[in-house]
Amino acid sequence: MSLSRTVLKLAALAALTGAGSAHAAVEIQWWHAMQGALNDKVNEIANKFNASQSEYKVVPVNKGNYDETMAAGIAAFRAGGSPAILQVFEVGTATMMSAKGAIKPVSAVMKDAGEKFDQKAYIPAVAGYYTSSKGEMLSFPFNSSTTVFYYNKDAFKKAGLDPEKPPKTWPEVMQYSAKLKASGTNCAYTTDWQGWVHLESFSAWHNTLYATKNNGFGGADTRLLFNSPLHVKHITNLQDMVKKGYFSYGGRKAESQAKFYNGECAMFTGSSASLANIRKNAKFAFAVAQLPYYPEVQGAPQNTIIGGASLWVMGGKKPDEYKGVAKFFNFLSRPEIQSDWHQATGYLPVTMAAYEMTKKSGYYDKNPGADVSVQQMVVKTTDKSRGVRLGNMVQIRTVVDEELEAVWAGKKEPKAALDSAVARGNDLLERFQKTARE
């Protein structure tokens, strides 16, 4: 082959390669904290989206747990290399909102891309948490959970309790605990995420403020209120359950669900997203019920609040990346995608259409209690029950954990512990407010 013909062939090959790269899919980096089976599900969803079109390619990357993922995203933004999409747990919402220039509101992303986007399609208590005071949705509610009550039906039968009638109130939980303990159950009750369940969600469920300024939604100059007589009463009752051997504390995060699914504890409060794990591991009949409440509290029960995380769109990206993100979010909002995600994980179906699709499929008939999380969230929220959105919330939860652990260990009385948690938490709020002003 002559040199000229070789050059021509190489030039033609280069032209073809260049044409191919010019039409390469726009890559959308998605950093997340989903691990284990949830990580597999995230990869499955991304693959489905990528296979549905050829313009964009979503690349999910696990960055560790929630704390690690948020820290990695913020550090990457400061270094100029953040992903297009960052998953942040709900307690990081105020921090993301205050990071000037770091994020682009989801509603703006969708509008600029010309994508159809109806905020009213989302479950009110979910959408409301991630919406600004101006009505602008700031982040996409991807994996939202809430607090629910699980119980061991076999243990109930053994204790002479009706397995179809779970306790509806906290006084009933204490009564049931006595019978369960008397029947030989090692532990009547345990809980995950004690601050989220017993102070944050507890407050909303009883239509009672956790903090001033409508729990932080009304401004950064907010102060904590969870040392009220109602909160002190509840923690005192739990302390009494510890003393009587009814309540067994297992850890600050999700460690206690193992105490439930291994049969050690007969009743358990935790995330609705624990359902898949409990279903996989429990060797007994169990059921899901609504969170208990105090019947004498006016307005209770109201609604529980969300946990889990949302997807934030990071600032400083190219227009074609934002268009890809908008396409992906519309894909995530499809009823069939949300319904499958809900059924596979126990997270909420964040749109009403997905909930209705799941209901029509017969899933709830086959899996009684799987819709409890939705039923607790579909009611209209109040200024007291919309959620808790405070700066330094991760650190405040650590303070709450320390103080409650002192109560369970018998080192502090409930009122003293809650007073201390409020004082320490308010110091953290003041620091956040000062930083936000700077």
ABEGO torsion letter per residue (X at the ends): XBAAAAAAAAAAAAAAAAAAAAABBBBBBBBBABBEAAAAAAAAAAAAAAAABAABBBBBBBAEBAAAAAAAAAAAAAAGABBABBBBBAAAAAAAAABBGABBBAAAAAAAAGBBBBAAABBAAAAAAABBAAGBBABBBABBBBBBBBBBAAAAAAAGBBAABBBABAAAAAAAAAAAAAAGBABABBBBGAAAAAAAAAAAAAGBBABBGGGGAAEABBBBAAABAAAAAAAAAAAAAAAAGABBBAEABAAAAAAAAAGABABBBBBAAAAAAAAAABABBBBBBBBBBBAABBGOBBBBBBBEBBBBBBBGBBAAAAAAAAAAAAAAABAAAAAAAAAAAGBBBABAAAAAAAAAAGAAAABBGAAAAAAAAABBBBAAAAEBBBBGAAAAAAAAAAAAAAAAAGABBAAAAAAAAAAAAAAAAAAAAAAAAX
